[in-house]
Amino acid sequence: MLGIIGVSIFVVPASANNVEQMDHIFEVTTIKGEARLNGEVSSASIVFSIITYGEPIQIRYRAMRIFKVTEGSLTIDGINYRMIPKTWKGIASMNGRRFVALGDVIKGDNTFVLVLHGIVIVQFSDGIIFRVDGTLRGEENPNYHFVFLVLVSPI
């Protein structure tokens, strides 16, 4: 489907490494997405807002930045799953090339874990396009695999 698409995350733009160390808010919106379950492909989209916080963290000669989701949702074939912001954790490279995030989403009384991993495809003046791979897992439900092409832009 998305051959040029390559999550997670999921997400500090490359331009941010030249900005003062302060909290930044970004919006993530789906350009194109799909969900796979047992070989069947369904349409999917994801939208969420994040905020970076704290000082960069040094890990093996690389600077990383922690972020949190402030709101968002996942949609699979018209069925909405709401993100639970207090459960979400994420980390992104300071150059904005990769991110990893995970947290809970709910649909009705069911809670699922959504894991995302993103990698930059292209950067524009208005934002960055990421390929995001992800999985949605629940205790008694089958596991979805996602591929998204998302735009991450500052608010």
MARFIGU-192987 format. One record per residue: residue in three letters; x, y, z of N, C-alpha, C, O in turn. Coordinates in steps of 0.05 Angstrom, whole numbers, plus 5000, padded with zeros to 4 digits. Layout:
# residues N
 type   nx   ny   nz  cax  cay  caz   cx   cy   cz   ox   oy   oz
  ALA    X    Y    Z    X    Y    Z    X    Y    Z    X    Y    Z
...
***
This chain:
# residues 155
 type   nx   ny   nz  cax  cay  caz   cx   cy   cz   ox   oy   oz
  MET 5016 4976 5000 5000 5000 5000 5017 5025 5000 5017 5041 4981
  LEU 5031 5028 5021 5047 5053 5023 5076 5047 5021 5091 5047 5041
  GLY 5085 5041 4997 5113 5033 4993 5133 5053 5002 5154 5046 5012
  ILE 5126 5079 5000 5145 5099 5009 5144 5105 5039 5160 5120 5049
  ILE 5125 5092 5052 5121 5097 5080 5140 5080 5097 5142 5056 5091
  GLY 5152 5090 5116 5170 5074 5131 5165 5074 5161 5180 5061 5176
  VAL 5145 5102 5256 5129 5101 5280 5148 5099 5287 5172 5095 5283
  SER 5115 5107 5313 5129 5113 5328 5138 5128 5323 5161 5128 5314
  ILE 5114 5162 5327 5112 5173 5338 5104 5193 5343 5086 5208 5348
  PHE 5145 5183 5334 5118 5195 5337 5121 5220 5349 5102 5234 5353
  VAL 5181 5246 5346 5161 5265 5337 5169 5294 5344 5153 5312 5345
  VAL 5193 5298 5349 5203 5325 5352 5215 5333 5325 5236 5321 5318
  PRO 5204 5353 5311 5215 5360 5285 5244 5367 5285 5255 5377 5305
  ALA 5257 5361 5263 5286 5366 5260 5293 5396 5265 5314 5402 5275
  SER 5274 5414 5258 5279 5442 5262 5280 5449 5292 5291 5470 5299
  ALA 5270 5432 5309 5269 5438 5338 5296 5437 5351 5300 5449 5372
  ASN 5316 5424 5338 5342 5423 5351 5356 5450 5351 5377 5454 5364
  ASN 5346 5470 5336 5357 5497 5336 5341 5516 5352 5347 5540 5353
  VAL 5321 5506 5366 5304 5523 5382 5312 5521 5411 5323 5501 5420
  GLU 5306 5543 5427 5312 5542 5455 5298 5518 5468 5278 5509 5459
  GLN 5310 5509 5490 5299 5486 5505 5275 5495 5520 5277 5506 5542
  MET 5252 5489 5509 5227 5496 5523 5205 5476 5512 5210 5462 5493
  ASP 5182 5476 5525 5161 5459 5516 5150 5468 5489 5147 5492 5483
  HIS 5145 5449 5471 5134 5454 5445 5110 5436 5441 5109 5414 5450
  ILE 5090 5446 5427 5065 5431 5421 5064 5425 5391 5069 5443 5375
  PHE 5058 5400 5385 5057 5391 5357 5031 5376 5353 5020 5363 5371
  GLU 5021 5377 5328 4997 5362 5321 5005 5341 5300 5020 5346 5281
  VAL 4995 5316 5304 5000 5294 5285 4974 5287 5272 4954 5281 5285
  THR 4974 5288 5245 4950 5282 5229 4956 5262 5208 4978 5262 5197
  THR 4937 5244 5202 4941 5223 5182 4938 5234 5154 4919 5248 5147
  ILE 4957 5227 5137 4955 5232 5108 4943 5207 5095 4925 5209 5078
  LYS 4952 5184 5103 4942 5159 5093 4948 5137 5114 4969 5138 5127
  GLY 4930 5118 5116 4935 5097 5136 4920 5071 5130 4899 5072 5117
  GLU 4931 5049 5141 4917 5024 5138 4922 5007 5163 4942 5010 5177
  ALA 4902 4990 5168 4904 4971 5190 4902 4943 5178 4886 4938 5160
  ARG 4918 4924 5188 4917 4897 5179 4910 4878 5202 4921 4881 5224
  LEU 4892 4860 5196 4883 4840 5216 4877 4815 5201 4859 4814 5184
  ASN 4892 4794 5208 4888 4767 5195 4889 4769 5165 4872 4756 5152
  GLY 4907 4785 5154 4909 4787 5125 4890 4806 5111 4893 4811 5087
  GLU 4871 4817 5126 4852 4836 5114 4861 4864 5120 4871 4870 5142
  VAL 4857 4881 5100 4866 4909 5102 4842 4927 5106 4822 4924 5091
  SER 4843 4945 5125 4822 4965 5131 4833 4993 5131 4857 4996 5134
  SER 4816 5013 5127 4826 5040 5129 4830 5047 5158 4816 5037 5176
  ALA 4849 5064 5163 4856 5073 5190 4866 5101 5190 4879 5110 5170
  SER 4862 5115 5212 4873 5142 5215 4879 5147 5244 4867 5135 5262
  ILE 4898 5165 5248 4905 5172 5276 4910 5202 5276 4920 5214 5257
  VAL 4902 5214 5298 4906 5243 5302 4911 5247 5332 4897 5236 5348
  PHE 4932 5263 5338 4937 5269 5366 4955 5293 5369 4968 5301 5349
  SER 4955 5305 5392 4972 5327 5399 4993 5319 5419 4986 5303 5437
  ILE 5017 5329 5417 5037 5323 5437 5050 5348 5447 5049 5369 5434
  ILE 5063 5346 5470 5079 5368 5481 5105 5356 5490 5106 5336 5504
  THR 5127 5369 5482 5153 5360 5492 5158 5374 5519 5146 5395 5524
  TYR 5174 5361 5536 5179 5374 5561 5206 5365 5573 5217 5344 5565
  GLY 5215 5381 5591 5241 5374 5604 5265 5380 5587 5262 5388 5564
  GLU 5287 5375 5598 5313 5379 5584 5319 5354 5568 5309 5332 5574
  PRO 5334 5357 5546 5342 5333 5531 5358 5313 5548 5371 5321 5568
  ILE 5356 5288 5541 5369 5266 5555 5391 5256 5537 5387 5250 5514
  GLN 5415 5253 5549 5438 5242 5533 5438 5211 5536 5440 5201 5558
  ILE 5436 5197 5513 5438 5168 5513 5458 5160 5492 5453 5163 5468
  ARG 5481 5150 5501 5502 5140 5482 5508 5161 5460 5505 5154 5436
  TYR 5516 5184 5468 5525 5205 5449 5502 5216 5432 5507 5230 5412
  ARG 5477 5211 5440 5455 5222 5425 5436 5236 5445 5433 5227 5468
  ALA 5424 5257 5436 5405 5272 5452 5377 5263 5445 5370 5261 5422
  MET 5361 5257 5466 5333 5249 5463 5315 5268 5477 5324 5282 5495
  ARG 5290 5269 5469 5271 5287 5482 5246 5271 5489 5235 5256 5473
  ILE 5236 5275 5513 5211 5262 5522 5187 5278 5514 5189 5303 5514
  PHE 5166 5265 5507 5141 5279 5501 5117 5264 5512 5120 5241 5519
  LYS 5095 5278 5514 5070 5265 5523 5047 5272 5504 5047 5294 5492
  VAL 5028 5254 5502 5004 5259 5486 4984 5275 5503 4979 5267 5526
  THR 4973 5296 5492 4954 5312 5507 4925 5305 5500 4906 5310 5516
  GLU 4921 5295 5476 4894 5285 5467 4898 5271 5440 4918 5275 5426
  GLY 4879 5254 5433 4880 5241 5407 4861 5218 5405 4848 5209 5424
  SER 4860 5207 5380 4843 5184 5374 4854 5168 5351 4870 5178 5335
  LEU 4846 5143 5350 4852 5124 5329 4825 5115 5317 4806 5110 5332
  THR 4824 5113 5291 4799 5104 5278 4806 5081 5259 4824 5083 5242
  ILE 4791 5059 5261 4794 5036 5244 4767 5030 5232 4748 5024 5246
  ASP 4765 5033 5205 4739 5029 5191 4716 5043 5205 4694 5031 5208
  GLY 4720 5068 5213 4698 5083 5225 4694 5079 5255 4677 5092 5267
  ILE 4709 5060 5267 4706 5055 5296 4728 5071 5310 4752 5069 5304
  ASN 4720 5087 5329 4738 5105 5343 4748 5094 5369 4733 5082 5385
  TYR 4774 5098 5374 4787 5090 5399 4799 5117 5410 4813 5131 5395
  ARG 4793 5123 5435 4802 5148 5447 4828 5143 5462 4830 5124 5478
  MET 4848 5160 5458 4873 5158 5473 4869 5168 5501 4855 5187 5506
  ILE 4882 5154 5520 4882 5162 5548 4908 5176 5554 4928 5163 5560
  PRO 4909 5203 5553 4934 5218 5554 4952 5211 5578 4977 5210 5575
  LYS 4941 5206 5602 4958 5201 5625 4974 5175 5623 4993 5172 5638
  THR 4967 5157 5605 4981 5132 5601 5003 5133 5580 5019 5115 5578
  TRP 5004 5154 5564 5022 5156 5541 5050 5166 5549 5053 5185 5564
  LYS 5070 5152 5538 5098 5160 5541 5111 5158 5514 5105 5140 5498
  GLY 5129 5177 5509 5144 5176 5484 5171 5189 5486 5176 5205 5504
  ILE 5188 5181 5468 5215 5193 5466 5222 5196 5437 5217 5178 5420
  ALA 5235 5218 5431 5243 5224 5403 5272 5233 5403 5282 5245 5422
  SER 5285 5228 5381 5312 5238 5378 5311 5268 5374 5292 5278 5362
  MET 5331 5282 5384 5331 5311 5383 5332 5321 5354 5323 5344 5348
  ASN 5343 5305 5336 5344 5314 5308 5318 5308 5294 5315 5314 5270
  GLY 5299 5296 5309 5272 5291 5299 5270 5269 5278 5250 5268 5264
  ARG 5290 5251 5276 5289 5231 5256 5273 5206 5264 5263 5192 5246
  ARG 5270 5200 5290 5256 5176 5299 5242 5182 5325 5249 5200 5340
  PHE 5221 5166 5330 5207 5167 5356 5194 5141 5362 5189 5124 5345
  VAL 5189 5136 5388 5175 5113 5397 5156 5123 5419 5163 5140 5435
  ALA 5131 5112 5418 5111 5120 5438 5092 5097 5443 5088 5080 5426
  LEU 5081 5096 5467 5060 5077 5473 5042 5087 5494 5049 5104 5511
  GLY 5018 5076 5494 4998 5084 5513 4972 5069 5509 4969 5053 5490
  ASP 4952 5075 5526 4927 5061 5524 4907 5077 5507 4907 5102 5506
  VAL 4890 5062 5493 4866 5073 5479 4842 5057 5489 4845 5033 5497
  ILE 4819 5069 5488 4795 5055 5497 4773 5057 5476 4771 5076 5461
  LYS 4757 5036 5475 4733 5034 5459 4712 5021 5477 4714 4998 5484
  GLY 4692 5037 5485 4672 5026 5504 4686 5020 5530 4699 5037 5542
  ASP 4682 4995 5540 4694 4987 5565 4721 4973 5561 4733 4964 5580
  ASN 4730 4970 5536 4754 4955 5530 4778 4974 5528 4777 4995 5515
  THR 4800 4966 5540 4825 4981 5539 4845 4966 5523 4848 4941 5525
  PHE 4860 4980 5506 4880 4968 5488 4906 4984 5491 4906 5007 5499
  VAL 4928 4971 5485 4954 4984 5484 4962 4990 5455 4961 4971 5439
  LEU 4968 5014 5449 4977 5022 5423 5007 5030 5424 5015 5046 5440
  VAL 5023 5017 5407 5051 5022 5406 5057 5033 5378 5048 5023 5358
  LEU 5073 5055 5378 5079 5069 5352 5109 5073 5350 5123 5078 5370
  HIS 5119 5071 5325 5147 5076 5320 5148 5091 5293 5137 5083 5273
  GLY 5161 5115 5294 5162 5132 5270 5190 5138 5260 5209 5138 5276
  ILE 5192 5142 5234 5217 5150 5221 5210 5171 5200 5190 5169 5186
  VAL 5227 5191 5198 5223 5213 5179 5225 5204 5151 5243 5189 5143
  ILE 5206 5213 5134 5207 5209 5106 5217 5234 5092 5235 5233 5075
  VAL 5205 5257 5098 5213 5282 5086 5205 5305 5105 5186 5304 5120
  GLN 5221 5327 5103 5216 5350 5119 5209 5374 5102 5222 5379 5081
  PHE 5188 5389 5110 5179 5413 5096 5181 5436 5115 5185 5432 5139
  SER 5177 5461 5105 5177 5484 5123 5153 5483 5142 5155 5495 5164
  ASP 5131 5470 5135 5107 5470 5152 5106 5445 5170 5087 5443 5186
  GLY 5125 5427 5167 5124 5403 5184 5140 5380 5172 5156 5384 5154
  ILE 5137 5357 5184 5152 5333 5176 5133 5310 5170 5114 5307 5185
  ILE 5139 5295 5150 5123 5271 5144 5138 5247 5155 5162 5243 5148
  PHE 5124 5231 5171 5135 5207 5182 5121 5183 5172 5097 5184 5165
  ARG 5135 5161 5169 5123 5134 5166 5121 5124 5195 5141 5124 5210
  VAL 5097 5115 5202 5093 5105 5229 5082 5077 5227 5062 5071 5214
  ASP 5095 5058 5241 5086 5031 5244 5076 5027 5272 5087 5039 5291
  GLY 5055 5012 5275 5044 5008 5302 5029 4982 5305 5022 4968 5285
  THR 5023 4976 5330 5006 4953 5336 4986 4961 5358 4992 4978 5375
  LEU 4963 4949 5356 4942 4953 5376 4936 4925 5388 4929 4906 5374
  ARG 4940 4923 5414 4937 4897 5428 4917 4899 5451 4916 4919 5466
  GLY 4901 4878 5453 4882 4876 5475 4884 4848 5487 4893 4830 5473
  GLU 4874 4845 5511 4876 4819 5524 4862 4796 5509 4873 4775 5505
  GLU 4837 4801 5501 4822 4780 5488 4815 4786 5459 4797 4774 5447
  ASN 4829 4805 5447 4823 4814 5420 4847 4809 5402 4870 4808 5411
  PRO 4842 4806 5376 4865 4802 5357 4882 4827 5356 4873 4849 5363
  ASN 4907 4824 5347 4925 4846 5346 4925 4859 5318 4928 4845 5298
  TYR 4920 4885 5317 4922 4900 5291 4951 4909 5287 4965 4914 5306
  HIS 4958 4910 5261 4984 4923 5253 4976 4947 5236 4959 4945 5218
  PHE 4989 4970 5241 4983 4994 5227 5008 5004 5211 5030 5000 5219
  VAL 5002 5018 5189 5022 5034 5175 5008 5060 5169 4987 5061 5156
  PHE 5020 5082 5178 5010 5109 5174 5031 5126 5160 5055 5122 5164
  LEU 5021 5144 5144 5037 5166 5134 5025 5190 5148 5002 5197 5142
  VAL 5040 5204 5166 5029 5226 5181 5045 5251 5177 5069 5250 5171
  LEU 5032 5273 5181 5044 5300 5181 5046 5309 5210 5026 5310 5224
  VAL 5070 5316 5219 5074 5328 5245 5081 5357 5241 5100 5364 5228
  SER 5064 5374 5253 5068 5403 5249 5065 5418 5276 5049 5409 5293
  PRO 5081 5439 5279 5079 5455 5304 5053 5470 5305 5042 5478 5285
  ILE 5042 5473 5330 5017 5488 5333 5025 5516 5342 5007 5533 5346
***
